[in-house]
Amino acid sequence: MAILKVIEVLSSSEVSWEAATREAVAQAAKSLKNIRSVYVQDQSAVVKDGQVSEFRVNLKITFELE
């Protein structure tokens, strides 16, 4: 039987929500093994001078414990 754990992480990107998600998973993978899935819980953006300047995501990352 597998035991899974879920952690919540925040990430941002100047490019897109997808880039922010990929960066969060890449960073988490440096210290977590067996990442199984990622759930995008929330998305938001920062607006400066009438332009979107930053994309933000709130993610839940699921990984298997050894």
C-alpha positions as CSV (number, residue, x, y, z in Angstrom):
1,M,0.0,0.0,0.0
2,A,1.3,3.4,-0.9
3,I,1.3,6.3,1.5
4,L,0.9,9.7,-0.2
5,K,1.6,13.2,1.2
6,V,0.3,16.5,-0.1
7,I,2.1,19.8,0.3
8,E,1.0,23.3,-0.8
9,V,3.4,25.6,-2.6
10,L,3.2,29.0,-4.2
11,S,5.1,30.0,-7.4
12,S,5.2,32.9,-9.8
13,S,6.4,33.6,-13.3
14,E,6.6,36.7,-15.6
15,V,5.7,34.5,-18.5
16,S,2.6,32.4,-17.7
17,W,0.7,30.3,-15.2
18,E,2.0,27.2,-16.9
19,A,5.6,28.4,-16.5
20,A,5.0,29.1,-12.8
21,T,3.6,25.6,-12.4
22,R,6.5,24.0,-14.2
23,E,9.0,26.0,-12.1
24,A,7.2,24.9,-8.8
25,V,7.4,21.3,-9.8
26,A,11.0,21.5,-10.9
27,Q,12.0,23.2,-7.6
28,A,10.0,20.7,-5.5
29,A,11.6,17.8,-7.4
30,K,15.0,18.9,-6.1
31,S,14.1,17.8,-2.6
32,L,11.1,15.5,-3.1
33,K,11.1,12.0,-4.6
34,N,8.2,10.2,-6.2
35,I,6.1,13.3,-7.2
36,R,2.8,11.8,-8.5
37,S,0.6,14.8,-9.4
38,V,0.1,18.5,-9.1
39,Y,-3.2,20.3,-8.6
40,V,-3.5,24.0,-9.5
41,Q,-5.7,25.2,-6.6
42,D,-5.7,28.9,-7.5
43,Q,-4.4,31.4,-10.1
44,S,-3.8,35.1,-9.8
45,A,-1.9,37.9,-11.5
46,V,-0.2,41.1,-10.6
47,V,-1.0,44.2,-12.7
48,K,1.4,47.1,-13.0
49,D,0.7,50.1,-15.2
50,G,-2.2,48.4,-16.9
51,Q,-0.2,45.3,-17.8
52,V,0.0,41.8,-16.3
53,S,3.5,41.7,-14.8
54,E,3.4,38.4,-12.9
55,F,1.4,35.2,-12.9
56,R,1.0,33.4,-9.6
57,V,-0.2,29.9,-8.8
58,N,-1.1,28.1,-5.6
59,L,-0.4,24.3,-6.1
60,K,-0.9,21.1,-4.2
61,I,1.9,18.6,-5.0
62,T,1.3,14.9,-4.2
63,F,4.2,12.6,-3.7
64,E,4.7,9.0,-2.4
65,L,6.5,8.5,0.9
66,E,9.2,5.8,0.9
